[in-house]
Amino acid sequence: MTTKNIMIVGVGGQGTLLTSRILGGLTIAGGYDVKLSEVHGMAQRGGSVVTFVRYGEKVAEPIVEEGQADVIIAFERLEALRYAHFLKKDGVLIVNDWRIDPMPVVIGTAQYPDQILETLEKDYKVYKVNATEEAKKLGNPRVFNLIVLGIAAQHMDFTKEEWYDVIEKTVPPKTIGINKKAFDVGYEM
């Protein structure tokens, strides 16, 4: 098997690290060699957070190079735009259609770009979902990341039961039910 490269990008507090732990646990359980790497940029203040998950028979290093990601999971539109150049030509970009203004936009020294998703769709295969709104319908907006992960699961070679197993082992026990429900919402999209 060739090495698979997945990137998870978002803003501090969006569950990027939890999502990478779920993916890491899933691929380890699948018997693969797995490398994880996390890059935190002012994560606690709403800064960019990037996680690399690489798995295969033998993985030498944890970092995904530009143009090599099979899947990019983006929890926010601007983060999708910021990291889209890491995607392979035949890769997929899964985007939570949600806006979080970075500090320069908040203080008025920059503008949030218009038409981000339309721009991305010109060059990439984009799956967009307003996972935050879907999570609110479930009663917990914090589980939007599992909805996005459910969509990503459709582009990976693991069974739904394998996903459930790692979700149960990774999320806090009292949130297992709602996290599995959120995963199902994305998985069925």
N, CA, C and O of each residue as an XYZ file, in Angstrom:
756
protein
N       0.845     -1.184      0.000
C       0.000      0.000      0.000
C       0.888      1.245      0.000
O       1.867      1.322      0.742
N       0.537      2.200     -0.828
C       1.257      3.465     -0.805
C       0.824      4.258      0.417
O      -0.282      4.075      0.926
N       1.677      5.115      0.871
C       1.370      5.927      2.048
C       0.231      6.886      1.746
O       0.213      7.537      0.701
N      -0.721      6.969      2.675
C      -1.837      7.910      2.569
C      -1.527      9.123      3.429
O      -1.026      9.003      4.547
N      -1.831     10.280      2.890
C      -1.532     11.538      3.560
C      -2.811     12.323      3.810
O      -3.549     12.645      2.879
N      -3.058     12.624      5.066
C      -4.255     13.371      5.447
C      -3.833     14.583      6.257
O      -2.964     14.500      7.125
N      -4.459     15.700      5.960
C      -4.234     16.914      6.746
C      -5.550     17.337      7.366
O      -6.607     17.241      6.743
N      -5.474     17.802      8.588
C      -6.634     18.365      9.273
C      -6.248     19.796      9.610
O      -5.259     20.027     10.306
N      -7.021     20.756      9.121
C      -6.701     22.161      9.353
C      -7.899     22.861      9.969
O      -9.048     22.586      9.625
N      -7.610     23.762     10.878
C      -8.683     24.499     11.530
C      -8.120     25.602     12.385
O      -6.977     26.033     12.230
N      -8.955     26.041     13.287
C      -8.623     27.128     14.201
C      -8.605     26.541     15.607
O      -9.355     25.611     15.904
N      -7.749     27.081     16.472
C      -7.657     26.592     17.834
C      -9.022     26.451     18.488
O      -9.845     27.364     18.420
N      -9.262     25.313     19.118
C     -10.517     25.056     19.806
C     -11.555     24.325     18.983
O     -12.644     24.044     19.482
N     -11.245     24.005     17.725
C     -12.228     23.347     16.862
C     -12.175     21.820     16.908
O     -12.960     21.165     16.222
N     -11.289     21.248     17.681
C     -11.234     19.793     17.760
C     -10.299     19.156     16.752
O     -10.409     17.963     16.469
N      -9.389     19.931     16.213
C      -8.421     19.414     15.241
C      -7.580     18.293     15.846
O      -7.362     17.262     15.211
N      -7.112     18.498     17.065
C      -6.244     17.504     17.702
C      -7.003     16.232     18.058
O      -6.471     15.133     17.898
N      -8.241     16.363     18.539
C      -9.062     15.182     18.816
C      -9.284     14.385     17.534
O      -9.188     13.158     17.528
N      -9.581     15.092     16.458
C      -9.817     14.429     15.179
C      -8.570     13.675     14.727
O      -8.676     12.563     14.208
N      -7.395     14.263     14.916
C      -6.159     13.568     14.523
C      -5.928     12.342     15.396
O      -5.419     11.330     14.915
N      -6.294     12.419     16.669
C      -6.150     11.243     17.546
C      -7.088     10.115     17.101
O      -6.723      8.940     17.148
N      -8.287     10.482     16.674
C      -9.217      9.463     16.159
C      -8.634      8.807     14.916
O      -8.623      7.580     14.807
N      -8.151      9.617     13.977
C      -7.555      9.065     12.754
C      -6.327      8.224     13.057
O      -6.149      7.150     12.483
N      -5.482      8.707     13.956
C      -4.301      7.948     14.336
C      -4.663      6.613     14.955
O      -4.078      5.587     14.608
N      -5.626      6.618     15.872
C      -6.082      5.383     16.500
C      -6.670      4.403     15.503
O      -6.453      3.195     15.602
N      -7.411      4.928     14.548
C      -8.036      4.091     13.524
C      -6.986      3.402     12.662
O      -7.071      2.202     12.402
N      -5.998      4.174     12.224
C      -4.986      3.602     11.334
C      -4.064      2.632     12.071
O      -3.627      1.637     11.493
N      -3.766      2.910     13.337
C      -2.968      1.968     14.138
C      -3.735      0.663     14.314
O      -3.171     -0.421     14.165
N      -5.030      0.772     14.634
C      -5.865     -0.421     14.795
C      -5.949     -1.219     13.495
O      -6.119     -2.438     13.512
N      -5.828     -0.516     12.370
C      -5.850     -1.177     11.068
C      -4.534     -1.867     10.720
O      -4.417     -2.496      9.668
N      -3.542     -1.746     11.609
C      -2.276     -2.435     11.399
C      -1.257     -1.650     10.592
O      -0.262     -2.217     10.142
N      -1.482     -0.367     10.401
C      -0.567      0.449      9.607
C       0.509      1.102     10.476
O       0.345      1.278     11.683
N       1.601      1.450      9.822
C       2.601      2.310     10.425
C       2.030      3.718     10.304
O       1.595      4.124      9.227
N       2.030      4.458     11.403
C       1.375      5.762     11.433
C       2.319      6.806     11.993
O       3.034      6.562     12.965
N       2.311      7.969     11.370
C       3.061      9.114     11.886
C       2.105     10.299     11.976
O       1.374     10.597     11.032
N       2.123     10.973     13.132
C       1.300     12.156     13.367
C       2.210     13.330     13.663
O       3.265     13.177     14.280
N       1.795     14.497     13.220
C       2.522     15.712     13.551
C       1.512     16.837     13.691
O       0.565     16.939     12.911
N       1.723     17.677     14.691
C       0.805     18.793     14.947
C       1.578     20.099     14.902
O       2.690     20.202     15.419
N       0.969     21.089     14.276
C       1.548     22.428     14.228
C       0.530     23.376     14.837
O      -0.579     23.519     14.322
N       0.905     24.024     15.931
C       0.004     24.943     16.620
C       0.481     26.364     16.386
O       1.628     26.697     16.686
N      -0.392     27.198     15.855
C      -0.050     28.605     15.698
C      -1.006     29.439     16.521
O      -2.100     29.758     16.055
N      -0.623     29.798     17.724
C      -1.498     30.588     18.599
C      -2.861     29.909     18.745
O      -3.898     30.570     18.701
N      -2.850     28.612     18.916
C      -4.078     27.818     18.918
C      -5.103     28.297     19.932
O      -6.301     28.279     19.651
N      -4.658     28.723     21.099
C      -5.621     29.128     22.113
C      -6.235     30.492     21.817
O      -7.217     30.877     22.453
N      -5.677     31.217     20.872
C      -6.217     32.529     20.532
C      -6.877     32.529     19.161
O      -6.979     33.576     18.521
N      -7.319     31.382     18.713
C      -8.000     31.317     17.429
C      -7.061     31.235     16.250
O      -7.470     31.487     15.117
N      -5.807     30.889     16.490
C      -4.831     30.766     15.403
C      -4.958     29.435     14.687
O      -5.686     28.541     15.118
N      -4.241     29.326     13.598
C      -4.268     28.149     12.746
C      -3.676     26.930     13.458
O      -2.662     27.029     14.148
N      -4.326     25.785     13.276
C      -3.831     24.510     13.789
C      -3.842     23.530     12.622
O      -4.856     23.374     11.942
N      -2.711     22.873     12.395
C      -2.573     21.911     11.297
C      -2.080     20.598     11.878
O      -1.145     20.572     12.678
N      -2.714     19.515     11.472
C      -2.290     18.188     11.897
C      -2.074     17.331     10.655
O      -2.892     17.329      9.735
N      -0.973     16.614     10.644
C      -0.665     15.690      9.559
C      -0.841     14.272     10.080
O      -0.373     13.947     11.171
N      -1.515     13.424      9.301
C      -1.648     12.008      9.616
C      -1.205     11.251      8.366
O      -1.810     11.364      7.301
N      -0.138     10.479      8.526
C       0.382      9.688      7.410
C       0.362      8.222      7.835
O       0.809      7.882      8.930
N      -0.160      7.355      6.960
C      -0.185      5.935      7.298
C       0.053      5.081      6.057
O      -0.270      5.470      4.935
N       0.629      3.904      6.297
C       0.928      2.963      5.226
C       1.718      1.800      5.785
O       1.750      1.586      6.997
N       2.362      1.039      4.892
C       3.165     -0.097      5.342
C       4.364      0.374      6.149
O       4.668     -0.177      7.207
N       5.044      1.399      5.642
C       6.200      1.963      6.345
C       6.234      3.461      6.033
O       6.366      3.863      4.877
N       6.113      4.276      7.078
C       6.088      5.728      6.915
C       7.352      6.285      7.541
O       7.633      6.041      8.715
N       8.115      7.036      6.757
C       9.401      7.529      7.224
C       9.300      8.815      8.037
O      10.028      8.983      9.016
N       8.425      9.711      7.652
C       8.359     11.004      8.339
C       6.915     11.461      8.488
O       6.051     11.015      7.732
N       6.634     12.338      9.444
C       5.257     12.720      9.741
C       4.700     13.876      8.907
O       3.484     14.071      8.882
N       5.538     14.634      8.235
C       5.074     15.845      7.561
C       4.603     15.546      6.140
O       5.279     14.834      5.397
N       3.456     16.085      5.765
C       2.936     15.992      4.405
C       3.510     17.170      3.620
O       3.424     18.320      4.052
N       4.090     16.870      2.476
C       4.657     17.934      1.650
C       3.591     18.530      0.738
O       2.553     17.914      0.494
N       3.859     19.735      0.239
C       2.934     20.403     -0.670
C       2.655     19.504     -1.869
O       3.560     18.876     -2.418
N       1.376     19.455     -2.267
C       0.974     18.659     -3.417
C       0.874     17.174     -3.152
O       0.762     16.399     -4.102
N       0.910     16.735     -1.882
C       0.927     15.308     -1.566
C      -0.251     14.817     -0.721
O      -0.361     13.613     -0.488
N      -1.124     15.694     -0.259
C      -2.238     15.257      0.604
C      -3.323     14.576     -0.224
O      -3.776     15.105     -1.239
N      -3.728     13.396      0.229
C      -4.844     12.687     -0.406
C      -6.169     13.312      0.009
O      -7.096     13.423     -0.792
N      -6.244     13.717      1.269
C      -7.457     14.315      1.824
C      -7.045     15.475      2.730
O      -6.134     15.346      3.548
N      -7.725     16.598      2.573
C      -7.602     17.694      3.526
C      -8.969     17.898      4.148
O      -9.964     18.101      3.452
N      -8.998     17.840      5.464
C     -10.211     18.087      6.231
C     -10.055     19.486      6.813
O      -9.176     19.727      7.641
N     -10.912     20.411      6.375
C     -10.819     21.801      6.816
C     -12.042     22.156      7.643
O     -13.175     22.010      7.183
N     -11.811     22.621      8.863
C     -12.906     22.966      9.763
C     -13.383     24.401      9.594
O     -14.303     24.832     10.288
N     -12.768     25.148      8.678
C     -13.131     26.543      8.461
C     -12.695     26.923      7.049
O     -11.667     26.443      6.570
N     -13.473     27.786      6.374
C     -13.230     28.125      4.967
C     -11.847     28.718      4.702
O     -11.153     28.272      3.788
N     -11.437     29.715      5.484
C     -10.158     30.372      5.229
C      -8.996     29.402      5.422
O      -8.000     29.479      4.703
N      -9.115     28.497      6.381
C      -8.069     27.491      6.583
C      -7.996     26.555      5.376
O      -6.907     26.119      5.002
N      -9.131     26.244      4.768
C      -9.137     25.426      3.542
C      -8.359     26.132      2.442
O      -7.539     25.517      1.761
N      -8.617     27.418      2.270
C      -7.915     28.202      1.254
C      -6.415     28.270      1.552
O      -5.588     28.144      0.649
N      -6.083     28.467      2.800
C      -4.685     28.606      3.224
C      -3.859     27.355      2.929
O      -2.673     27.466      2.620
N      -4.458     26.173      3.016
C      -3.691     24.927      2.899
C      -4.043     24.079      1.678
O      -3.524     22.970      1.544
N      -4.895     24.555      0.795
C      -5.329     23.770     -0.368
C      -4.168     23.346     -1.266
O      -4.246     22.303     -1.915
N      -3.110     24.125     -1.314
C      -1.972     23.788     -2.185
C      -1.246     22.510     -1.740
O      -0.385     22.011     -2.464
N      -1.575     21.987     -0.581
C      -1.003     20.718     -0.137
C      -1.692     19.521     -0.793
O      -1.182     18.403     -0.722
N      -2.836     19.741     -1.427
C      -3.638     18.654     -1.991
C      -3.042     18.108     -3.283
O      -2.516     18.860     -4.103
N      -3.131     16.785     -3.453
C      -2.758     16.140     -4.711
C      -3.769     16.538     -5.785
O      -4.856     17.025     -5.474
N      -3.407     16.330     -7.032
C      -4.321     16.644     -8.150
C      -5.634     15.877     -8.020
O      -6.693     16.433     -8.310
N      -5.593     14.626     -7.594
C      -6.808     13.817     -7.480
C      -7.302     13.710     -6.039
O      -8.142     12.865     -5.730
N      -6.781     14.565     -5.160
C      -7.179     14.549     -3.758
C      -8.527     15.224     -3.537
O      -9.077     15.846     -4.445
N      -9.049     15.097     -2.328
C     -10.330     15.717     -1.991
C     -10.163     16.673     -0.813
O      -9.387     16.439      0.114
N     -10.917     17.745     -0.892
C     -10.922     18.787      0.124
C     -12.316     18.805      0.733
O     -13.300     19.085      0.049
N     -12.391     18.503      2.026
C     -13.672     18.471      2.728
C     -13.700     19.688      3.642
O     -12.866     19.828      4.536
N     -14.680     20.571      3.402
C     -14.673     21.876      4.067
C     -15.949     22.091      4.871
O     -17.056     21.941      4.356
N     -15.777     22.444      6.138
C     -16.885     22.934      6.936
C     -17.131     24.373      6.483
O     -16.262     25.233      6.631
N     -18.297     24.627      5.939
C     -18.644     25.950      5.412
C     -18.959     26.876      6.585
O     -20.118     27.168      6.882
N     -17.893     27.325      7.237
C     -18.016     28.128      8.441
C     -16.944     29.200      8.425
O     -15.843     28.984      7.918
N     -17.267     30.348      8.978
C     -16.331     31.468      8.989
C     -15.950     31.830     10.414
O     -16.804     32.037     11.276
N     -14.640     31.902     10.638
C     -14.104     32.418     11.897
C     -13.099     33.494     11.510
O     -12.086     33.212     10.870
N     -13.389     34.723     11.902
C     -12.512     35.821     11.535
C     -11.195     35.753     12.301
O     -11.196     35.680     13.530
N     -10.058     35.778     11.574
C      -8.770     35.846     12.255
C      -8.565     37.243     12.840
O      -9.262     38.184     12.461
N      -7.625     37.376     13.746
C      -7.405     38.636     14.456
C      -7.237     39.845     13.519
O      -7.819     40.890     13.810
N      -6.477     39.766     12.415
C      -6.369     40.944     11.543
C      -7.720     41.421     10.994
O      -7.919     42.618     10.789
N      -8.639     40.492     10.759
C      -9.977     40.870     10.300
C     -10.757     41.504     11.448
O     -11.446     42.508     11.264
N     -10.642     40.912     12.624
C     -11.348     41.419     13.801
C     -10.949     42.865     14.101
O     -11.804     43.696     14.409
N      -9.640     43.166     14.011
C      -9.193     44.520     14.353
C      -9.240     45.486     13.168
O      -8.896     46.659     13.307
N      -9.669     44.989     11.998
C      -9.884     45.873     10.859
C      -8.687     46.135      9.978
O      -8.742     47.035      9.140
N      -7.601     45.387     10.129
C      -6.429     45.605      9.280
C      -6.416     44.706      8.041
O      -5.543     44.839      7.183
N      -7.384     43.794      7.950
C      -7.496     42.909      6.790
C      -8.962     42.590      6.570
O      -9.797     42.804      7.448
N      -9.266     42.070      5.374
C     -10.633     41.658      5.069
C     -10.672     40.153      4.855
O      -9.740     39.555      4.317
N     -11.766     39.562      5.287
C     -11.974     38.128      5.052
C     -12.278     37.960      3.562
O     -13.138     38.666      3.034
N     -11.598     37.048      2.876
C     -11.803     36.892      1.428
C     -13.228     36.439      1.083
O     -13.839     35.649      1.801
N     -13.727     36.957     -0.021
C     -15.039     36.554     -0.535
C     -14.883     35.325     -1.430
O     -13.802     35.066     -1.958
N     -15.945     34.589     -1.592
C     -16.030     33.498     -2.567
C     -14.933     32.441     -2.397
O     -14.408     31.932     -3.387
N     -14.593     32.117     -1.176
C     -13.528     31.139     -0.934
C     -13.869     29.777     -1.541
O     -13.055     29.195     -2.258
N     -15.054     29.276     -1.258
C     -15.397     27.936     -1.740
C     -15.479     27.897     -3.259
O     -15.054     26.922     -3.880
N     -16.017     28.942     -3.856
C     -16.107     29.003     -5.318
C     -14.704     29.027     -5.938
O     -14.464     28.407     -6.974
N     -13.797     29.738     -5.302
C     -12.408     29.787     -5.773
C     -11.768     28.405     -5.686
O     -11.110     27.961     -6.627
N     -11.961     27.732     -4.563
C     -11.379     26.403     -4.379
C     -11.947     25.397     -5.374
O     -11.219     24.540     -5.875
N     -13.249     25.497     -5.663
C     -13.898     24.541     -6.572
C     -13.377     24.632     -7.999
O     -13.566     23.699     -8.780
N     -12.733     25.720     -8.352
C     -12.160     25.853     -9.694
C     -10.981     24.909     -9.894
O     -10.744     24.441    -11.007
N     -10.242     24.626     -8.826
C      -9.018     23.831     -8.944
C      -9.028     22.503     -8.200
O      -8.165     21.658     -8.436
N      -9.994     22.307     -7.306
C      -9.971     21.124     -6.446
C     -11.341     20.464     -6.378
O     -12.370     21.085     -6.644
N     -11.320     19.176     -6.012
C     -12.570     18.457     -5.749
C     -12.953     18.793     -4.315
O     -12.293     18.363     -3.370
N     -14.023     19.563     -4.161
C     -14.421     20.090     -2.858
C     -15.762     19.494     -2.429
O     -16.731     19.485     -3.188
N     -15.787     19.004     -1.205
C     -17.039     18.591     -0.565
C     -17.278     19.602      0.544
O     -16.465     19.731      1.459
N     -18.379     20.310      0.464
C     -18.654     21.324      1.480
C     -19.897     20.947      2.268
O     -20.850     20.367      1.747
N     -19.847     21.299      3.545
C     -20.968     21.020      4.427
C     -20.972     22.085      5.519
O     -19.917     22.506      5.993
N     -22.145     22.507      5.905
C     -22.220     23.401      7.064
C     -22.396     22.501      8.283
O     -23.486     22.375      8.841
N     -21.288     21.881      8.675
C     -21.312     20.900      9.762
C     -21.653     21.544     11.094
O     -22.231     20.896     11.967
N     -21.304     22.806     11.257
C     -21.612     23.480     12.517
C     -23.125     23.587     12.697
O     -23.642     23.331     13.785
N     -23.829     23.962     11.643
C     -25.297     24.039     11.724
C     -25.912     22.656     11.919
O     -26.873     22.501     12.673
N     -25.362     21.658     11.244
C     -25.869     20.287     11.407
C     -25.662     19.812     12.850
O     -26.525     19.137     13.413
N     -24.531     20.161     13.439
C     -24.254     19.771     14.825
C     -25.210     20.462     15.789
O     -25.629     19.872     16.785
N     -25.554     21.709     15.492
C     -26.530     22.418     16.331
C     -27.868     21.687     16.330
O     -28.548     21.629     17.354
N     -28.243     21.130     15.182
C     -29.494     20.365     15.093
C     -29.458     19.139     16.007
O     -30.494     18.693     16.500
N     -28.256     18.601     16.228
C     -28.093     17.454     17.132
C     -28.074     17.883     18.595
O     -28.131     17.048     19.497
N     -27.993     19.192     18.819
C     -28.004     19.711     20.179
C     -26.632     20.002     20.764
O     -26.523     20.362     21.936
N     -25.574     19.848     19.953
C     -24.223     20.108     20.459
C     -23.328     20.589     19.312
O     -22.795     19.768     18.564
N     -23.157     21.906     19.163
C     -22.356     22.414     18.042
C     -20.892     21.981     18.081
O     -20.198     22.070     17.069
N     -20.418     21.517     19.225
C     -19.010     21.122     19.342
C     -18.688     19.816     18.607
O     -17.514     19.508     18.404
N     -19.704     19.043     18.206
C     -19.444     17.769     17.526
C     -19.402     17.907     16.000
O     -19.434     16.909     15.280
N     -19.329     19.157     15.512
C     -19.289     19.357     14.065
C     -18.091     18.631     13.441
O     -18.170     18.174     12.300
N     -16.984     18.523     14.184
C     -15.791     17.881     13.625
C     -16.043     16.409     13.301
O     -15.451     15.878     12.361
N     -16.910     15.745     14.060
C     -17.232     14.350     13.761
C     -18.122     14.237     12.529
O     -18.084     13.223     11.833
N     -18.920     15.263     12.252
C     -19.708     15.276     11.013
C     -18.759     15.367      9.825
O     -18.898     14.620      8.856
N     -17.802     16.276      9.900
C     -16.828     16.422      8.823
C     -16.017     15.131      8.683
O     -15.744     14.694      7.565
N     -15.636     14.525      9.788
C     -14.889     13.272      9.755
C     -15.716     12.152      9.125
O     -15.172     11.295      8.428
N     -17.025     12.155      9.367
C     -17.904     11.160      8.732
C     -17.878     11.260      7.217
O     -17.919     10.247      6.520
N     -17.808     12.482      6.713
C     -17.691     12.664      5.257
C     -16.334     12.150      4.782
O     -16.249     11.451      3.772
N     -15.287     12.493      5.503
C     -13.938     12.041      5.134
C     -13.848     10.517      5.143
O     -13.127      9.933      4.334
N     -14.575      9.871      6.054
C     -14.535      8.412      6.167
C     -14.946      7.731      4.867
O     -14.522      6.609      4.590
N     -15.763      8.400      4.077
C     -16.194      7.839      2.803
C     -15.040      7.748      1.801
O     -15.152      7.059      0.787
N     -13.949      8.431      2.078
C     -12.795      8.449      1.183
C     -11.625      7.654      1.756
O     -10.482      7.800      1.323
N     -11.935      6.812      2.737
C     -10.902      5.999      3.378
C     -11.385      4.556      3.439
O     -12.580      4.284      3.325
N     -10.446      3.640      3.619
C     -10.755      2.205      3.543
C     -10.960      1.548      4.901
O     -10.297      0.564      5.230
N     -11.879      2.095      5.686
C     -12.181      1.517      6.990
C     -13.692      1.359      7.110
O     -14.456      2.145      6.550
N     -14.115      0.328      7.851
C     -15.549      0.100      8.014
C     -16.130      1.073      9.042
O     -15.406      1.656      9.849
N     -17.423      1.229      8.992
C     -18.106      2.083      9.958
C     -17.880      1.573     11.379
O     -17.725      2.364     12.309
N     -17.862      0.256     11.543
C     -17.646     -0.334     12.859
C     -16.244     -0.012     13.389
O     -16.073      0.220     14.586
N     -15.249      0.002     12.509
C     -13.892      0.369     12.933
C     -13.862      1.826     13.398
O     -13.206      2.151     14.389
N     -14.566      2.695     12.689
C     -14.654      4.100     13.108
C     -15.321      4.196     14.474
O     -14.825      4.878     15.371
N     -16.460      3.504     14.627
C     -17.170      3.529     15.913
C     -16.259      3.100     17.060
O     -16.234      3.730     18.118
N     -15.513      2.024     16.836
C     -14.644      1.486     17.876
C     -13.637      2.529     18.343
O     -13.445      2.710     19.546
N     -12.991      3.217     17.400
C     -11.980      4.199     17.791
C     -12.619      5.458     18.385
O     -12.033      6.093     19.262
N     -13.796      5.817     17.921
C     -14.503      6.962     18.525
C     -14.799      6.650     19.993
O     -14.580      7.482     20.874
N     -15.299      5.439     20.239
C     -15.618      5.034     21.613
C     -14.390      5.057     22.521
O     -14.502      5.364     23.708
N     -13.222      4.733     21.971
C     -11.989      4.688     22.762
C     -11.335      6.067     22.922
O     -10.469      6.236     23.780
N     -11.729      7.044     22.118
C     -11.007      8.315     22.071
C     -11.748      9.479     22.714
O     -11.133     10.295     23.401
N     -13.055      9.569     22.503
C     -13.797     10.713     23.046
C     -14.155     10.461     24.511
O     -14.168      9.311     24.950
N     -14.447     11.519     25.274
C     -14.864     11.323     26.667
C     -16.097     10.402     26.731
O     -17.005     10.529     25.909
N     -16.130      9.487     27.694
C     -17.216      8.499     27.767
C     -18.628      9.087     27.694
O     -19.498      8.516     27.036
N     -18.864     10.216     28.359
C     -20.232     10.762     28.354
C     -20.631     11.363     27.002
O     -21.796     11.704     26.800
N     -19.663     11.497     26.065
C     -19.981     12.081     24.754
C     -19.972     11.059     23.622
O     -20.116     11.429     22.456
N     -19.807      9.793     23.947
C     -19.725      8.764     22.904
C     -20.977      8.774     22.024
O     -20.865      8.779     20.798
N     -22.143      8.777     22.620
C     -23.392      8.713     21.856
C     -23.546      9.862     20.878
O     -23.840      9.635     19.704
N     -23.354     11.091     21.337
C     -23.527     12.253     20.466
C     -22.445     12.301     19.390
O     -22.713     12.731     18.268
N     -21.221     11.864     19.718
C     -20.155     11.840     18.717
C     -20.427     10.803     17.627
O     -20.160     11.053     16.452
N     -20.952      9.649     18.010
C     -21.302      8.640     17.003
C     -22.459      9.112     16.134
O     -22.479      8.852     14.930
N     -23.422      9.804     16.736
C     -24.538     10.368     15.959
C     -24.023     11.386     14.946
O     -24.444     11.392     13.789
N     -23.108     12.245     15.392
C     -22.538     13.252     14.499
C     -21.767     12.582     13.354
O     -21.879     12.989     12.198
N     -20.998     11.568     13.687
C     -20.273     10.827     12.656
C     -21.239     10.265     11.629
O     -20.995     10.359     10.426
N     -22.347      9.676     12.102
C     -23.367      9.121     11.217
C     -23.941     10.168     10.261
O     -24.152      9.891      9.080
N     -24.191     11.369     10.781
C     -24.735     12.438      9.928
C     -23.797     12.672      8.734
O     -24.241     12.722      7.587
N     -22.505     12.813      9.018
C     -21.547     13.023      7.937
C     -21.392     11.816      7.048
O     -21.271     11.956      5.830
N     -21.393     10.639      7.627
C     -21.201      9.403      6.879
C     -22.328      9.185      5.875
O     -22.115      8.602      4.812
N     -23.521      9.651      6.214
C     -24.686      9.464      5.332
C     -24.817     10.549      4.274
O     -25.658     10.442      3.382
N     -23.999     11.591      4.358
C     -24.091     12.692      3.376
C     -23.472     12.292      2.050
O     -23.458     13.088      1.110
